[in-house]
């Protein structure tokens, strides 16, 4: 069973995916084979006794539920990646971040990252994209599972209304932005922001490890 099939099984709240009950994720492993990190099992679903996907289970476990979101490390031939400055009215307004967004109802994460890249930047992938990692985050008032991808792009950036600026940067130079001192400065006393920044930094390290492998 792939991510798209699991996504379809868990669509709720008006079609928006807000449940990843089948997933347990080790988000610290530096490997692009993220599907291999996800160990699925179905629990807590009401179904007919003969339902092959939901057999009766004693002592069902209540698991966290997540919406799905994506981001992309959009790469140019010179090795730089694209950062977009988030506009006012968005989460982390004023900060630079990789393009991406929520997986819409009926989309696979792969389809969503292609759409989000096009909508936010006007860019298209030059070839195949690969998955880098995933991590939980709390944003927009709920829990998300962020799925990160990488891929080569070309062309000129066309900013959407969600952004006010963009820049191409050397990803290796971004590591210091997620050092303990930098995280403490940016987050202040808000542990939710600190946790989000630490997870972004960990995913950046996974991305850099994949690039040199």
KEKE-11098 format. One line per 10 residues: number of its first residue (from 1); their letters; for each residue z, y, x of N, C-alpha, C. Coordinates in steps of 0.001 Angstrom, whole numbers, plus 524288, in hexadecimal, padded with zeros to 5 digits. Each point is the difference from the previous one (the first is absolute). Layout:
NUM) A) Z:Y:X:Z:Y:X:Z:Y:X  ...
END
This chain:
1) XXXXXXXXXX) 80000:7FB56:80349:80000:804AA:7FCB7:80000:804D8:80369  7FC4D:803B1:7FF18:7FFAE:80497:80344:802BD:804A0:7FD78  7FFF2:8047B:802B2:802C5:80495:7FE0C:7FDF2:801CB:7FABB  7FAD3:7FFB1:7FF33:7FDC3:801D0:7FB15:801ED:7FCBC:7FB73  8003F:7FAD6:800CE:801D4:7FC97:7FBD1:805B8:800F6:7FECB  8031D:800C5:8040B:80586:80127:7FF23:800A8:8054B:7FD6D  7FCB7:803B8:80163:80033:8051D:7FD8D:7FEFD:7FF88:7FA29  7FBF9:7FCF3:7FE7D:7FEAD:7FF5C:7FA87:80478:7FD7E:7FD02  80294:7FC30:80273:8045C:7FD5F:7FD75:80487:803A8:7FEEA  80082:8041F:80304:804B7:80332:7FFC4:7FF0C:80580:7FDF9
11) XXXXXXXXXX) 7FBBC:800FB:7FD36:7FF00:80528:7FDCF:803B3:80105:7FB71  8029B:8046A:8002F:80390:80193:7FBD8:7FFD6:805E3:7FF5A  8030D:80207:7FC41:80090:8058E:7FEFF:7FAB5:802AB:7FF89  7FD49:7FE9A:7FBD6:7FB05:80285:7FEFB:7FBCA:7FE99:803D7  80076:7FB96:80289:7FBEF:7FE3B:80391:8011E:8012E:805A2  803A2:80397:80130:80131:8012A:8056F:80330:7FB97:80252  7FE73:7FE2C:8048C:802D3:7FBBC:80281:80552:80204:801C3  8042E:7FDE7:7FDA7:8052B:80199:801C4:80358:7FB4C:8013D  7FD8E:7FB6E:8008F:80317:7FB5B:80111:7FD65:7FCAB:80417  802DA:7FEFA:80434:7FE38:7FC52:803EE:80421:7FBCD:80090
21) XXXXXXXXXX) 801F1:7FE06:7FB99:80405:7FC02:8001C:7FEAC:7FB79:80395  7FB02:7FE48:80065:7FEEC:7FB6F:80344:80070:800FA:805DB  800F3:804D5:801A4:7FFAC:80125:8058C:80555:80054:80298  8004A:7FDA9:8049D:80416:80144:803C4:7FD28:80185:804F2  80136:80486:80212:7FCDF:8022C:8043D:8033E:800C1:804DF  7FDE4:7FE37:8046E:8021E:80169:80517:7FC87:8044D:80226  801B8:804EC:7FF64:7FCB5:8046E:80169:80079:80184:805B4  80287:7FCD6:80325:800BF:8016D:80579:7FC6D:7FD11:803B0  7FCFC:7FC43:7FE1C:7FCD5:7FCC3:80373:7FB02:802D9:8018A  7FECF:800A1:804FB:7FB63:802DE:801C1:7FB21:7FC9F:7FFCF
31) XXXXXXXXXX) 7FE05:7FF16:7FB51:7FB6C:7FCB1:7FF75:7FC9C:801F3:7FB97  7FACC:7FFD0:8008D:7FC98:801AC:7FBCC:7FFC1:7FC13:7FB8F  801C2:7FB38:800E6:7FFC0:7FBFF:7FBF5:804A7:800A6:7FC5C  7FFEF:80450:7FD04:8048A:80140:7FCC9:800AA:7FC29:7FB8C  7FB9F:7FDCA:7FE28:80079:7FC36:7FBD0:80336:7FB5A:801D6  7FF8B:7FEAC:8050A:80325:7FBC4:80218:805BB:80141:80045  80160:80515:7FFA6:8057A:80178:8000A:80277:7FFA0:7FA9C  7FCC3:7FFB9:7FBF9:801F2:8003D:7FAAB:800BA:7FA80:7FDE0  804CA:7FE99:7FEF1:80147:7FAC1:7FE35:80115:80048:7FA31  7FC39:7FE31:7FCC0:80059:800DC:7FA60:8028D:7FB86:7FD1D
41) XXXXXXXXXX) 802FD:80185:7FC1C:801C8:7FC35:7FC2C:80127:802EB:7FAFD  7FECA:7FD90:7FB81:80083:80282:7FAF7:8055F:7FEE7:7FDC7  802B1:80416:7FE50:80524:7FF63:7FDB6:8008F:803D4:7FB8A  80350:7FE87:7FC4B:80197:803AE:7FC04:7FBFF:8013F:7FBDF  7FBAD:7FD3C:7FFA1:7FC09:8011D:7FC1B:800B6:7FC67:7FB49  80002:80250:7FB5A:80053:7FCE2:7FB3F:7FAA0:7FDBB:7FED5  7FFA6:7FAF4:7FF56:7FB01:7FD71:7FF08:800F5:7FAE0:7FD30  7FBB9:7FDDF:7FDFC:8005F:7FAF9:7FD60:8018F:7FBCE:803EC  802BE:7FBEB:7FE3C:801CC:7FBEA:8039C:7FBA1:7FD7B:8031F  7FB3F:7FFDB:7FDB5:7FBB5:7FD6C:802B8:7FCAF:803D5:80325
51) XXXXXXXXXX) 801D7:804C0:800BA:7FD1D:803DD:8030C:8002A:7FE64:805BB  7FB7D:7FECE:80277:8000C:7FE1E:8056B:801C1:8041B:803F2  7FFC6:804ED:7FE7A:8019A:8041D:80399:805B2:8019B:7FF61  8026E:7FE70:7FBB8:8056A:8018C:7FF0E:80333:7FB72:7FDF3  800CF:7FC0C:80342:8033D:7FB97:7FE4A:805A5:801C0:7FF4C  802F7:7FD4D:7FCCA:80584:80165:7FF46:802EF:7FFD9:80534  80312:80418:80107:802E7:8006B:804DC:805AE:8014B:7FEBC  80378:7FCE9:8020D:80587:8011F:7FF5F:801B4:803F7:80417  803E2:80320:7FE94:80232:803DB:80399:7FBC8:8039E:80229  7FD13:80233:7FC6C:7FBD9:8038A:8019F:80232:804A2:80307
61) XXXXXXXXXX) 7FCF7:801D5:803C8:801A6:8043F:80374:7FD7D:80517:7FE30  80319:8040D:7FF70:7FDE9:80521:7FEA7:7FE2F:802BB:804F9  7FAEA:800FD:8005D:7FDBF:8025F:804AE:7FE7E:805AA:7FF03  7FF52:802E9:80433:7FE48:80565:7FF92:7FA86:80048:7FDBB  7FED6:80456:7FD69:7FADB:800D9:7FDBD:7FD98:804E2:8025C  7FAFB:7FF97:8013C:7FD5A:80434:802BA:7FAC9:80151:7FD67  7FE9F:80508:8000B:7FA99:80192:7FF1D:7FD0E:7FF45:80522  7FAD2:7FFD3:7FFC2:7FCC8:7FF55:804B0:7FD8E:8052D:80195  8001E:80115:80511:7FD84:804A0:80226:7FD4B:7FE87:8051C  7FC43:8033D:8019B:7FD01:7FEDE:804BF:7FFDE:804CE:8038C
71) XXXXXXXXXX) 7FF11:7FF0F:804F6:7FE99:80428:803A7:7FC11:7FDC2:803D8  7FD27:80384:802A7:7FC0B:7FE2B:803A8:80054:80300:8051D  7FFE1:7FD15:8044E:7FF38:80243:8052E:7FA15:8006E:800B4  7FDE0:80490:7FEA4:7FA5B:800E8:80045:7FE8F:80188:80592  7FCD3:7FCCD:80296:7FF09:80075:8059A:7FA95:80239:80130  7FFD8:803A3:803B3:7FB05:801D9:80220:7FEDC:7FD19:80518  7FB21:80025:801CD:7FEA7:7FD3A:804DF:8033C:801B2:804B0  801F1:804CD:80010:80315:801CE:80475:805AC:7FE19:7FFCB  8015A:7FCE1:7FBFC:8053A:7FDC7:7FFA9:803E0:80327:7FCDE  7FE7F:804AA:7FE3D:8038B:8032C:7FCE1:8001D:7FE13:7FA56
81) XXXXXXXXXX) 8043F:80147:7FD4F:80080:7FEAB:7FA72:800D2:804FF:7FCE0  7FEFB:7FF9C:7FAF2:80019:80491:7FC96:80556:800AD:7FD6C  80208:804D1:8003C:804AB:8017E:7FD1A:7FE94:80461:7FC3C  80227:7FFB7:7FB45:7FF0C:803F4:7FC03:80521:802CA:7FEC9  7FFD4:80533:7FF92:804B4:802F2:7FEAB:800AC:80013:7FA16  80480:7FE44:7FE3E:80107:7FF75:7FA72:80110:80550:7FD85  7FD91:800EB:7FB6F:80068:80505:7FD53:8052D:8007D:7FD1C  80149:804BF:7FE5F:8049D:800E2:7FCD6:7FF8A:7FCF7:7FADF  8046D:7FDEA:7FE3C:80005:7FCE5:7FB40:7FF7F:7FA2F:800F6  7FF16:7FE80:804EE:7FFCF:7FA74:80167:804E0:7FE9C:8031A
91) XXXXXXXXXX) 80112:7FAF2:80055:8046E:7FE3F:80327:7FF1D:8016B:805B9  80425:8019D:802A8:7FFBD:8018C:80588:7FBF4:80454:800CB  80003:803CC:7FC75:7FC43:8045A:80042:80066:802CE:80543  7FB74:80160:8021D:7FFBB:802B6:804FB:7FFB0:7FC65:804B4  8013A:7FB05:7FF47:7FFDD:7FC42:80453:7FA88:7FDA5:80080  7FEBF:7FE50:804C8:7FB0B:7FD58:800FF:800DD:7FA19:7FFA8  7FC60:7FD62:7FD5D:80092:7FA64:7FF30:7FA9F:7FD8F:7FF75  7FFC0:7FADB:800C5:7FB10:7FD3D:7FF51:7FE59:80014:7FA44  7FAED:80017:7FEE0:7FE3E:7FFEA:7FA91:8014E:7FAD1:7FD60  80072:8002D:7FAD6:8012E:7FB48:7FD00:80247:8016C:7FABB
101) XXXXXXXXXX) 8018B:7FC0B:7FCFD:80235:800FF:7FAD9:800F3:7FB06:7FCF9  80146:800A9:7FAFC:8019B:7FBB3:7FC9A:7FB5E:7FC76:7FEB0  80116:7FAF9:7FF9D:7FC22:7FC32:7FE20:7FFA8:80074:7FA15  7FB66:80130:7FDF9:7FF40:8009B:7FA5E:7FFDA:7FAB5:7FD3F  80106:7FFF3:7FAD8:7FFA8:7FB1F:7FCFF:7FAAA:7FD6C:800A7  80001:7FAF7:80110:7FB2C:7FD0A:8008D:7FDA1:80028:80568  80217:8032E:80390:7FE02:80057:8054E:802BD:7FC1D:80394  7FD3A:7FE4D:803FE:80289:7FD6C:8045D:801AB:8043A:803E3  803B4:7FEE0:80365:80162:803E0:80401:7FB58:8019E:8035C  7FC6C:7FC5B:80111:7FB69:80148:80324:7FC82:803E4:7FD21
111) XXXXXXXXXX) 7FF39:7FF3D:7FAF4:7FCEC:803B8:7FCF4:802B3:8054D:7FFBD  8052D:7FFED:7FF87:802F3:804DD:7FF89:7FF9C:8034C:804F5  80052:7FD7A:80492:7FFE9:80315:804D4:7FA93:80259:800E8  7FBD6:7FD47:7FE67:7FABA:80239:80058:7FF93:804BD:7FC6E  801EF:7FF78:7FB30:7FFBF:80455:7FC3E:8033F:804AC:801DB  804C9:7FEFB:801BF:80362:80447:801AF:7FDB9:802E3:804B1  7FDC3:7FD27:803B3:7FD95:8028C:80482:7FB93:8038D:7FE40  7FCD4:7FE20:7FC70:7FB8D:80316:7FE10:801EF:804D2:7FD00  803D1:7FF44:7FC80:801D8:80455:7FCC1:802CE:80434:8032C  80310:7FE5E:803DC:8033A:803BE:802E3:7FD39:8027D:8049E
121) XXXXXXXXXX) 7FC12:7FD5A:80221:7FD8A:801EF:804CA:7FA10:80066:7FFC1  7FD8F:7FD7E:7FC30:7FA53:7FFC9:7FFCE:7FDA1:7FC2F:803D0  8032F:7FD05:802D5:7FE1A:7FC5F:803F7:7FF36:7FA8D:7FDBB  7FCCB:7FD00:802A9:7FF28:7FA7F:7FEB8:80104:7FCBF:804E7  8016E:7FB2D:7FF37:800A0:7FC6F:80468:7FAB0:7FE8C:8023B  7FFB4:7FFB2:8052F:7FB30:7FE71:8029A:7FF41:7FA1A:8000C  8042C:7FD1F:7FF46:7FFCA:7FA4E:8002C:804CA:7FDC7:7FD59  80163:7FB3A:80156:80488:7FD91:7FD77:80511:802AE:8017B  803BC:7FFCF:7FC68:8053E:801F2:80114:803A2:7FB50:80068  80444:800AA:802B6:803CC:7FBCC:8008D:80569:80207:7FE93
131) XXXXXXXXXX) 80341:7FC69:7FE3E:80548:80169:7FE79:80382:80027:804CB  80369:803E4:80030:80380:800BC:80471:80583:7FE32:7FEC0  8021B:801C0:7FBAC:80573:7FEC4:7FECE:8016E:8018C:7FA83  804F9:7FF70:7FEC5:80204:801BA:7FAF6:805C4:80137:80099  801E0:80385:7FCBD:80587:80150:80028:8019E:8026C:7FACA  804DA:7FF18:7FE65:801E9:80278:7FB37:80166:805AC:800F6  7FF5D:80327:7FBFF:80192:80577:8005B:8016A:801F9:7FA93  80364:803DF:7FFCE:80182:80274:7FB0D:7FD9D:80563:7FFDD  7FC9D:800F5:7FC17:7FD3F:804F9:7FFA2:7FE4F:800C9:7FA5C  7FF88:804D5:7FE5C:7FEA3:80140:7FA98:8039F:7FD4D:7FC18
141) XXXXXXXXXX) 804EC:7FF63:80183:803E2:7FDFB:7FC61:7FFFB:7FA2E:7FF26  7FD37:7FD02:80342:80005:7FA5E:7FF54:7FEBD:7FD44:80524  800A0:7FAE5:80001:7FF05:7FCDA:804A3:7FA3E:7FE7F:8005A  7FDDA:8009A:804A5:7FAA0:7FE85:80118:7FFE1:7FC17:80481  7FBE2:7FCDE:8001A:7FEB4:7FCE7:80494:7FB0B:8025D:80241  8007B:8024F:80495:7FBA4:802A5:8028F:7FCF4:7FC1B:8034B  7FAEA:7FF7E:7FEF5:7FC88:7FC7F:802E1:7FC7F:80354:80377  8002F:7FF19:80514:7FCF3:80339:803A3:7FB48:7FD06:80207  7FBBC:802EE:800BD:7FB07:7FDDB:801D0:7FDF6:8035D:8047F  7FC3C:7FDE1:802D2:7FD3A:802F8:80401:7FA2F:7FEFE:7FF71
151) XXXXXXXXXX) 7FCD3:803CE:801B3:7FA61:7FF4B:7FFDA:7FD33:804AC:80256  7FB49:7FF12:80200:7FCDB:80428:8025B:7FD5E:80336:7FBBE  7FFD1:80538:800D0:7FD7A:8038A:7FC4E:7FC91:803CA:8030C  7FC97:802A6:7FD28:7FCBD:80409:80267:7FED2:8041D:7FBE6  7FDFC:80467:801D2:7FEAD:80433:7FC60:803DE:80473:80042  7FF30:803D3:7FC97:80351:804A3:7FFC9:803F5:7FF7C:7FB96  804C3:801C3:80108:80428:7FFAE:7FC18:7FF32:80420:7FBCA  80076:7FE5A:7FB1F:80003:80383:7FB7F:8054E:7FF63:7FD61  80360:803E8:8007C:80552:7FF98:7FE0E:80031:80020:7FA0C  80387:7FCEB:7FDC9:800F4:8002E:7FA68:80403:80444:7FEC8
161) XXXXXXXXXX) 8010C:800DD:7FAF2:803D7:803E5:7FE60:8058E:7FE70:8018A  800BF:7FB15:8019D:80531:7FE20:80176:80168:80175:8059D  7FC57:8027A:802D0:800E6:80130:80588:7FE38:80586:80148  8026F:80240:803F6:7FEBF:8055B:80192:7FDD0:80061:80587  80035:7FBC0:802F8:7FE0A:80012:80560:7FF64:7FA60:801C8  7FD5A:7FF4C:8045E:7FF94:7FACA:80250:7FF66:80092:805E6  80123:7FBD0:802C2:7FF49:7FFFC:805B0:7FF30:7FA6B:801DA  7FD27:7FF8A:80458:7FF3A:7FAFB:80294:803B0:7FFCA:804AA  8030A:7FBD5:8006A:80409:7FFC5:80408:7FFCA:7FAC7:802DB  80229:7FFFE:804B4:800C0:7FB26:802F4:804DD:7FD4E:7FDCD
171) XXXXXXXXXX) 7FF72:7FB63:7FDAD:8048B:7FD85:7FD8E:8046E:7FED3:803C8  7FEC5:7FF22:804F4:80418:7FEE5:803D2:8039A:804B1:800B8  7FDE0:804AF:7FF2C:80325:804B4:8009D:8038B:800FD:7FB54  7FF54:7FCF5:7FBD0:80334:800B7:7FB53:80540:7FD3C:8005A  800A3:7FC78:803BB:804C2:7FCDF:8004E:804E1:8036A:80048  7FFB7:80436:80317:8048B:80361:800A0:80194:802A2:7FAE8  7FC4A:8006E:7FC4F:8013F:80266:7FAF7:803C0:7FCAD:7FCCC  8008E:7FB08:8017E:80360:7FC74:7FD19:80479:7FDF8:80354  8013B:802D8:8041A:8048E:7FEB4:8032C:804E8:80111:7FCD1  8046F:7FDA4:80160:804D8:80101:7FD1D:8014E:805C8:7FF85
181) XXXXXXXXXX) 7FF22:802EE:80434:80132:80596:7FFD3:7FC6A:802E1:7FC3B  7FAEF:7FEB2:80016:7FC47:80298:7FC86:80115:7FE9E:7FA4F  80144:7FB16:7FF04:8013D:7FE4E:7FAAE:804CC:802E4:7FDFA  803F9:80083:80341:804CB:802B7:7FE69:7FEE5:805BD:7FEBB  7FC8B:80272:80313:7FEB0:80576:7FF12:7FD09:800AF:7FAE4  7FC28:7FCA7:7FF13:7FCCD:80077:7FB50:802F1:7FE7B:7FB10  80336:7FBF6:8005C:80294:7FDE4:7FB58:804FE:802EB:7FE9F  80286:80263:803D1:80500:80274:7FEE8:803F6:7FBFB:7FE30  8027C:80116:7FB8B:803E9:7FC6D:7FDE0:7FDC0:7FC40:7FBF1  7FAD8:80023:7FF2D:7FD92:7FCB2:7FBFB:7FE7A:7FAC1:8026F
191) XXXXXXXXXX) 8031D:7FBF7:7FEEE:7FEFD:7FAE2:80246:7FB00:7FD97:7FDE3  7FE67:80176:7FB41:7FB17:7FDEC:7FDE1:7FB5E:801C7:80348  7FFF8:804FC:80185:7FBC9:801FC:80349:80043:7FD86:80567  804B9:7FF74:80216:8009D:7FD90:80523:7FDFA:7FA69:7FFEF  8013F:7FD19:7FBE8:7FE32:7FA9A:7FF94:7FA0C:7FFC5:7FFA3  7FDB0:8038D:7FCF3:7FA4F:8002B:7FF88:7FD72:80125:8053E  80217:803C8:802DC:7FDB9:80166:80510:80076:7FB8C:803EB  80471:7FD4B:7FFEE:8009A:7FB8E:8038F:7FC04:7FBBD:7FEC6  7FF16:7FEFA:7FB12:7FC3B:7FBED:7FE80:7FA6F:80192:80169  7FEBD:80501:7FF5D:7FAD6:801E0:8019D:7FF5D:7FF56:805DD
201) XXXXXXXXXX) 80412:8014F:802F2:7FFC4:7FF5F:805AD:7FF5A:7FA5D:801A6  802AB:7FC67:7FD4C:7FF7A:7FA70:80139:7FA70:7FE24:7FEE6  7FDBA:801EC:7FBAE:7FAA5:7FE6E:7FEC5:7FC2F:80236:803FB  800FF:804C0:801D8:7FCB2:80241:8041C:80034:7FCA5:804ED  80487:7FE00:8015C:80070:7FC92:8048B:7FCF5:7FAF7:7FF2A  8001E:7FDE4:7FB36:7FCD0:7FB5E:7FEDD:7FA37:80137:800B0  7FE6A:80492:7FE14:7FA82:8018B:80081:7FE63:80069:805B3  8032E:8027E:80326:7FEBA:8008D:80590:7FFC4:7FAB2:802B0  8036B:7FC5F:7FE74:7FFE4:7FABF:8024D:7FAF2:7FD38:7FE8D  7FE33:800B0:7FB36:7FB1A:7FD82:7FE45:7FB5A:80242:802FB
211) XXX) 80009:8050D:80101:7FB97:80283:802AB:7FF2C:7FDE0:8057B  8042E:7FE9C:8029E:7FF7B:7FE39:8056E:7FFB1:7FA1A:80073  8008C:7FD32:7FB99:7FFEE:7FA44:8002F:7FA70:7FDEA:80046
END
